């Protein structure tokens, strides 16, 4: 029987050379951009007490969270499956300010089962959160940051889906749906099962106007349906009108700021319904049937930590973005072969090149330029070591 001790658990992956370094370079570029936008980097703990990790919105992550007993305290610990709740805790409890706070983060998370974004149990989550501002400007800022993150990763032909969970929530409230009825309609809306929705609504004690508006959500999706949505939901009240106005404002901003991004509205898309409170959004690229980044507004976060805050944010799996990237450039033109000699002048030249961005590798033993994927080498000319292109015979 073959020894398989070296095998990794199912759906757990590692990143090897040269991809690991290429990914690290992209990570740095993204964080540099986020910091340039005013976001401060945080590094939450990989694990913490379970009751804190799953507080509030984090309860939805319970089935994804690995749990162990802390040998020091006897309490249950959880390994983070998502960093959003941790960021909320840091904002509400540790930073504890009434002013706007912008936070960004990147780190590995672990799941008990494969995640929805890329079928991995150890994604690298990257994201940003803005706390303390209720206006739509914060949502637009986060959406722009998400799109720029995808661009930095080299992704092309990005499309953006926009929705608003507040619309369905308000219509369900006006119709006085029971929790079970709301759940049934919610599930059918996700499938856009119009005949099924019609049958359900016929059995509920609703007036015709309420039933028509709930049914309309399943049909209100497309690139240019905002005017139709405003027409069909005209009698839904001020909260729904305000929600549609928020979507319209984001669309205007995106068309002016990023006209190359394809926009799609879907009022039946209720991703994160039990977590989000307002605008929700997701990014897609061609030939992939699931979103590659997602986010939205989730007001009230941090309440369990002592400070309920307005909040909006996004997150993505950096590993997945890297795999989808169309810009994986070769580094061979920056790799330089150097002899393994104890020569002070040579070492000074090697350090000079390394600080200039070159990757200088000293050949040990029988290592060759081909082995080390070098296209240049350091050769001695007179009293100086100079770069020279390697001639391939």
C-alpha positions as CSV (number, residue, x, y, z in Angstrom):
1,X,0.0,0.0,0.0
2,X,1.4,3.4,-1.0
3,X,2.2,5.8,1.8
4,X,-0.2,8.8,1.5
5,X,0.9,10.8,4.6
6,X,1.9,13.6,2.3
7,X,-1.6,14.1,0.9
8,X,-3.5,17.2,1.8
9,X,-7.2,17.1,3.0
10,X,-9.9,17.3,0.4
11,X,-10.3,20.8,-1.1
12,X,-7.2,22.1,0.7
13,X,-4.5,23.5,-1.6
14,X,-1.1,25.1,-1.6
15,X,0.6,27.6,-3.9
16,X,4.0,26.7,-5.2
17,X,6.8,28.6,-7.1
18,X,6.6,30.7,-9.1
19,X,2.9,31.3,-8.6
20,X,3.3,32.0,-4.8
21,X,5.6,34.9,-5.5
22,X,3.5,36.2,-8.3
23,X,0.4,36.1,-6.0
24,X,2.4,37.9,-3.3
25,X,3.3,40.7,-5.7
26,X,-0.4,41.2,-6.6
27,X,-1.4,41.1,-2.9
28,X,1.1,43.9,-2.3
29,X,-0.2,46.0,-5.2
30,X,-3.8,45.7,-4.0
31,X,-2.9,46.6,-0.4
32,X,-0.9,49.6,-1.6
33,X,-3.9,50.8,-3.5
34,X,-6.3,50.3,-0.6
35,X,-4.0,52.2,1.7
36,X,-3.7,54.9,-0.9
37,X,-7.5,55.2,-0.7
38,X,-7.4,55.7,3.0
39,X,-8.0,52.1,4.2
40,X,-5.9,50.9,7.2
41,X,-4.7,47.4,7.2
42,X,-5.7,45.0,10.1
43,X,-4.5,41.5,10.8
44,X,-7.1,39.6,12.9
45,X,-6.2,36.4,14.7
46,X,-6.6,33.1,12.8
47,X,-8.7,31.8,15.8
48,X,-10.6,33.3,18.7
49,X,-13.3,32.4,21.2
50,X,-16.3,30.9,19.3
51,X,-19.0,33.1,20.9
52,X,-17.1,36.2,19.7
53,X,-16.4,34.8,16.2
54,X,-20.0,33.9,15.5
55,X,-21.6,36.9,17.2
56,X,-24.4,38.7,15.3
57,X,-24.1,38.2,11.5
58,X,-21.4,35.7,12.1
59,X,-23.9,33.1,13.2
60,X,-24.5,32.2,9.5
61,X,-20.9,30.9,9.4
62,X,-21.4,28.3,12.2
63,X,-21.5,25.3,9.8
64,X,-18.4,26.5,8.1
65,X,-16.3,27.0,11.2
66,X,-13.8,24.6,12.6
67,X,-14.1,24.3,16.4
68,X,-11.6,23.1,19.0
69,X,-11.3,23.3,22.8
70,X,-8.8,25.8,24.2
71,X,-6.5,23.8,26.5
72,X,-5.8,27.0,28.4
73,X,-9.3,28.2,29.3
74,X,-11.5,25.2,28.5
75,X,-13.6,27.4,26.2
76,X,-14.4,26.6,22.6
77,X,-12.3,28.3,20.0
78,X,-13.2,28.8,16.3
79,X,-10.9,29.1,13.3
80,X,-12.1,32.0,11.2
81,X,-14.2,31.2,8.2
82,X,-14.6,34.8,7.3
83,X,-12.9,38.0,8.4
84,X,-15.8,40.4,8.1
85,X,-17.1,39.8,11.6
86,X,-13.6,40.2,13.0
87,X,-13.2,43.5,11.3
88,X,-16.6,44.6,12.8
89,X,-15.4,43.6,16.2
90,X,-12.2,45.5,15.8
91,X,-14.0,48.6,14.7
92,X,-16.7,48.5,17.4
93,X,-14.7,47.3,20.4
94,X,-11.0,48.1,19.9
95,X,-11.1,51.2,17.7
96,X,-14.4,52.5,19.3
97,X,-14.9,55.7,17.4
98,X,-18.0,57.6,16.1
99,X,-16.0,58.7,13.1
100,X,-15.8,57.0,9.7
101,X,-13.4,54.0,9.8
102,X,-11.9,52.4,6.7
103,X,-10.3,48.9,7.2
104,X,-8.8,46.4,4.8
105,X,-7.5,42.9,5.4
106,X,-6.0,39.9,3.7
107,X,-5.4,36.4,5.1
108,X,-6.2,32.7,4.9
109,X,-9.5,31.5,6.3
110,X,-10.5,27.9,6.8
111,X,-13.8,26.2,6.1
112,X,-15.3,22.9,7.2
113,X,-16.7,22.5,3.7
114,X,-15.9,24.0,0.3
115,X,-16.7,27.6,0.0
116,X,-19.1,29.0,-2.6
117,X,-16.6,31.2,-4.4
118,X,-14.0,28.7,-5.5
119,X,-14.5,25.2,-4.1
120,X,-11.7,25.7,-1.6
121,X,-11.5,25.1,2.1
122,X,-8.6,27.4,2.6
123,X,-9.2,30.6,0.6
124,X,-7.2,33.7,1.0
125,X,-9.8,36.4,1.8
126,X,-9.1,39.9,0.8
127,X,-11.5,42.7,1.5
128,X,-12.3,46.2,2.7
129,X,-15.0,47.6,5.0
130,X,-16.2,51.2,5.6
131,X,-17.9,51.9,8.9
132,X,-19.8,55.0,10.2
133,X,-21.3,56.5,7.0
134,X,-24.9,55.9,5.9
135,X,-24.7,57.6,2.5
136,X,-24.6,55.9,-0.8
137,X,-21.1,57.5,-1.4
138,X,-19.6,54.8,0.9
139,X,-21.2,52.0,-1.1
140,X,-19.9,53.6,-4.4
141,X,-16.5,53.9,-2.8
142,X,-16.4,50.2,-1.8
143,X,-17.7,49.1,-5.3
144,X,-15.0,51.1,-6.9
145,X,-12.4,49.6,-4.6
146,X,-13.7,46.1,-5.5
147,X,-13.5,46.8,-9.2
148,X,-10.0,48.2,-8.9
149,X,-8.9,45.1,-7.0
150,X,-10.0,43.0,-9.9
151,X,-8.3,45.2,-12.4
152,X,-5.0,45.0,-10.5
153,X,-5.3,41.2,-10.6
154,X,-5.5,41.6,-14.4
155,X,-9.1,40.6,-14.9
156,X,-10.9,41.8,-18.0
157,X,-14.6,42.2,-19.1
158,X,-15.9,42.7,-15.6
159,X,-19.6,42.9,-15.1
160,X,-21.4,44.2,-12.0
161,X,-24.7,42.9,-10.6
162,X,-26.7,45.3,-8.4
163,X,-29.6,44.6,-6.1
164,X,-31.1,45.8,-2.9
165,X,-32.4,43.4,-0.2
166,X,-34.3,46.2,1.4
167,X,-36.9,46.1,-1.4
168,X,-38.0,42.5,-0.8
169,X,-37.8,43.0,3.0
170,X,-40.1,46.0,2.8
171,X,-42.6,44.3,0.5
172,X,-42.7,41.3,2.7
173,X,-43.3,43.5,5.7
174,X,-46.1,45.4,4.0
175,X,-47.7,42.1,3.0
176,X,-47.4,40.9,6.6
177,X,-45.9,37.6,5.4
178,X,-45.2,35.0,8.2
179,X,-41.6,33.9,8.5
180,X,-42.4,30.7,6.7
181,X,-44.2,32.5,3.9
182,X,-41.3,34.9,3.5
183,X,-38.9,32.0,3.4
184,X,-40.9,30.2,0.7
185,X,-41.1,33.3,-1.5
186,X,-37.4,34.1,-0.9
187,X,-36.4,30.6,-2.1
188,X,-38.6,30.8,-5.2
189,X,-37.2,34.2,-6.1
190,X,-33.7,32.9,-6.0
191,X,-34.8,30.4,-8.7
192,X,-37.0,33.0,-10.5
193,X,-39.7,30.3,-10.5
194,X,-42.5,32.6,-11.6
195,X,-45.3,29.9,-11.8
196,X,-44.3,28.7,-8.4
197,X,-44.4,32.2,-7.0
198,X,-47.8,32.8,-8.5
199,X,-49.2,29.7,-6.9
200,X,-47.8,30.6,-3.5
201,X,-49.2,34.2,-3.6
202,X,-52.6,32.8,-4.6
203,X,-52.7,30.9,-1.3
204,X,-51.6,33.9,0.8
205,X,-54.0,36.4,2.2
206,X,-52.7,39.3,0.1
207,X,-54.4,42.1,-1.9
208,X,-53.8,42.2,-5.6
209,X,-51.3,45.1,-5.4
210,X,-49.1,43.4,-2.8
211,X,-49.1,40.1,-4.8
212,X,-48.3,41.9,-8.1
213,X,-45.3,43.8,-6.6
214,X,-43.8,40.6,-5.0
215,X,-44.2,38.8,-8.3
216,X,-42.6,41.6,-10.2
217,X,-39.3,41.1,-8.4
218,X,-38.7,37.9,-10.3
219,X,-39.0,39.7,-13.6
220,X,-37.1,42.9,-12.7
221,X,-33.7,41.9,-13.9
222,X,-31.6,43.1,-16.8
223,X,-29.3,45.9,-18.0
224,X,-31.9,48.6,-18.3
225,X,-34.9,47.9,-16.1
226,X,-34.7,50.6,-13.5
227,X,-37.5,52.7,-15.0
228,X,-39.7,49.7,-15.3
229,X,-38.9,48.8,-11.6
230,X,-39.9,52.3,-10.6
231,X,-43.1,52.0,-12.5
232,X,-44.1,48.5,-11.2
233,X,-43.2,49.4,-7.6
234,X,-44.5,52.9,-7.6
235,X,-47.1,52.1,-4.9
236,X,-44.6,50.3,-2.6
237,X,-43.9,53.3,-0.4
238,X,-41.0,55.7,0.3
239,X,-38.5,53.0,1.5
240,X,-38.7,51.1,-1.7
241,X,-38.5,54.4,-3.7
242,X,-35.4,55.3,-1.7
243,X,-33.8,51.9,-2.4
244,X,-34.4,52.3,-6.1
245,X,-33.0,55.8,-6.0
246,X,-29.8,54.4,-4.3
247,X,-29.4,51.9,-7.2
248,X,-29.9,54.7,-9.7
249,X,-27.3,56.8,-8.0
250,X,-24.7,54.0,-8.1
251,X,-25.5,53.3,-11.8
252,X,-24.9,57.0,-12.7
253,X,-21.6,57.0,-10.7
254,X,-20.4,53.7,-12.3
255,X,-21.3,54.9,-15.9
256,X,-19.3,58.1,-15.3
257,X,-16.4,56.6,-13.4
258,X,-16.0,53.2,-15.0
259,X,-17.9,53.2,-18.3
260,X,-16.3,49.9,-19.4
261,X,-18.0,47.9,-16.6
262,X,-21.1,46.1,-17.7
263,X,-24.0,46.8,-15.3
264,X,-26.9,44.4,-14.5
265,X,-29.8,44.9,-12.1
266,X,-31.5,42.0,-10.4
267,X,-34.1,42.8,-7.7
268,X,-34.6,39.1,-7.0
269,X,-31.0,38.5,-6.2
270,X,-31.0,38.5,-2.4
271,X,-27.5,37.2,-1.6
272,X,-26.7,37.6,2.1
273,X,-30.3,38.4,2.8
274,X,-30.0,37.7,6.6
275,X,-26.7,39.7,6.8
276,X,-27.2,42.6,4.4
277,X,-29.6,45.5,4.9
278,X,-29.3,47.5,1.7
279,X,-27.5,47.6,-1.6
280,X,-25.8,44.3,-2.6
281,X,-23.4,43.8,-5.4
282,X,-21.3,41.1,-7.1
283,X,-18.7,41.0,-9.8
284,X,-18.6,38.5,-12.6
285,X,-16.2,37.7,-15.5
286,X,-17.0,35.7,-18.7
287,X,-17.2,31.9,-18.8
288,X,-17.6,31.6,-15.0
289,X,-21.1,31.0,-13.6
290,X,-20.5,32.4,-10.1
291,X,-19.4,35.7,-8.7
292,X,-15.7,36.4,-8.1
293,X,-16.2,39.1,-5.5
294,X,-19.2,40.3,-3.6
295,X,-20.4,42.7,-0.9
296,X,-23.0,45.1,0.2
297,X,-24.4,47.2,3.0
298,X,-24.9,45.7,6.5
299,X,-26.0,48.4,8.9
300,X,-26.1,47.6,12.6
301,X,-23.0,45.6,12.5
302,X,-21.0,45.7,15.8
303,X,-24.2,46.1,17.9
304,X,-23.3,42.9,19.8
305,X,-19.8,44.4,20.4
306,X,-21.3,47.5,22.0
307,X,-21.4,49.9,19.0
308,X,-23.9,49.5,16.2
309,X,-22.5,51.1,13.1
310,X,-23.4,51.8,9.5
311,X,-21.3,49.6,7.4
312,X,-20.6,48.5,3.8
313,X,-17.8,46.3,2.4
314,X,-16.7,43.6,0.0
315,X,-14.5,40.5,0.0
316,X,-13.0,38.1,-2.5
317,X,-10.9,35.0,-2.7
318,X,-7.4,36.1,-3.7
319,X,-6.5,32.6,-4.9
320,X,-9.4,32.5,-7.2
321,X,-8.7,35.9,-8.6
322,X,-5.1,34.9,-9.3
323,X,-6.1,31.7,-11.1
324,X,-8.5,33.7,-13.3
325,X,-5.9,36.4,-14.0
326,X,-4.8,36.9,-17.6
327,X,-1.5,38.6,-16.6
328,X,0.9,36.0,-15.3
329,X,4.1,37.3,-16.7
330,X,7.4,35.5,-16.8
331,X,10.2,36.7,-14.5
332,X,13.0,35.2,-16.5
333,X,14.3,38.6,-17.7
334,X,14.9,39.6,-14.1
335,X,16.7,36.4,-13.1
336,X,20.5,36.6,-13.1
337,X,23.0,33.8,-12.8
338,X,26.1,34.6,-10.6
339,X,29.1,32.4,-9.8
340,X,29.4,31.2,-6.2
341,X,32.7,32.9,-5.5
342,X,33.9,34.5,-2.3
343,X,34.6,37.8,-4.0
344,X,33.8,41.1,-2.3
345,X,33.4,43.0,-5.6
346,X,31.1,40.3,-6.9
347,X,29.0,40.4,-3.7
348,X,28.7,44.1,-3.8
349,X,27.4,43.9,-7.4
350,X,25.0,41.1,-6.5
351,X,23.5,43.2,-3.7
352,X,23.3,46.3,-5.9
353,X,21.3,44.3,-8.5
354,X,19.1,42.7,-5.9
355,X,18.1,46.1,-4.5
356,X,17.4,47.2,-8.0
357,X,14.8,44.5,-8.4
358,X,16.8,41.7,-10.0
359,X,16.7,38.2,-8.7
360,X,20.4,37.2,-8.5
361,X,21.0,33.5,-7.8
362,X,24.5,32.1,-7.1
363,X,25.0,28.8,-8.9
364,X,25.9,26.1,-6.4
365,X,27.5,22.8,-7.6
366,X,26.4,21.9,-11.0
367,X,23.5,24.3,-11.3
368,X,23.1,25.9,-14.7
369,X,21.4,28.9,-16.2
370,X,18.7,26.6,-17.6
371,X,18.2,25.0,-14.2
372,X,17.6,28.4,-12.6
373,X,15.7,29.9,-15.6
374,X,18.2,32.7,-16.0
375,X,18.5,34.7,-19.2
376,X,21.4,36.9,-17.9
377,X,24.5,36.3,-16.0
378,X,27.2,38.2,-14.2
379,X,30.6,38.0,-15.9
380,X,34.0,39.4,-15.0
381,X,35.3,42.0,-17.4
382,X,38.5,43.6,-16.3
383,X,38.0,44.5,-12.7
384,X,34.2,44.8,-12.8
385,X,31.3,42.4,-12.9
386,X,28.8,43.2,-15.6
387,X,25.4,41.9,-16.8
388,X,25.5,39.9,-20.0
389,X,22.7,38.1,-21.8
390,X,23.2,34.4,-21.9
391,X,23.7,33.0,-25.4
392,X,21.5,30.0,-26.0
393,X,23.1,27.5,-28.3
